Amino acid sequence: MTGNIQGSTNKGSLQGNKYRAIFISDVHLGTSACQAEYLIDFLTENTADKIYLVGDIVDFIAMRKRVYFSPQHEEVLALILKKARSGTQVIYIPGNHDAIMRRFCGQTISGVDIRFSAVHETMNGESFYVSHGDEFDGIMQCSAWLNWLGDVSHGFLLRLNTFVNLVRKSWKLPYWSLARAVKKRIGKAQDFINQFERISARDAYERNYDGYICGHIHHWQMTYHESSLYINDGDWVEHCTALVETMQGDLAIVHWADEKEVLVRRSELAKPEIEESEEWVSV
Ligand SMILES: [Mn+2]
């Protein structure tokens, strides 16, 4: 397989590849929302020296109410275990939805290293702190609705808005913007995402790491906060994204559904301007 991650970024142009490392999280196996088929394809087409499972892999919390565990869900687990048996180092960091697995942290089961957190060293010697991200929930507010509110599509809102206002007109009520009301909330959700990024990126910086790699908020991202690189590998419920480190040491977020593409490359990010912001030096 010769991947073209260093080549063009045309939609659908990304092919299977061998990577130094792959990071996936928020798979939510055991729920009908899980996009298992795309993940099976991703795990079949791509290989890596190390695979980090960054939490919420199996959704034990949702499974208390309803279990949806299809053969595809079993296949995802089988593929991961097969990779662990055939030389891939698999590091599993349980999240809040699979927190029940945290009791096994420190152990290696079926070739899978279960850990609270990990440190990933890139080819060029940088080190990234890796954890699911729910440890920051205590200092965040309203993170529960953040997950889905941030993903409400604008198009849907506008259509709903039109419908709501047709009804209001027939009731002789004045025009009222539903979209605006919701967008205000989404703006609030965006504030939470920014807050989460800043807090976690700073935490990694204070621990003397070059950046932070996580999941949890279902919002893929690769961005600098001051000199700390914040990376969120996204999810396999809606976005179908993974973080990869190429054999050349570049970091990239890839999207793997019907369209397969690179969403962002570290090598193409603008380097951070290191100036002491008030926020960063305070505390
Ligand atoms: Mn989570």
Residues whose N, C-alpha, C, O or C-beta is under 5 A from the ligand:
A	BS01	MN	D56 G95 N96 H97 H216
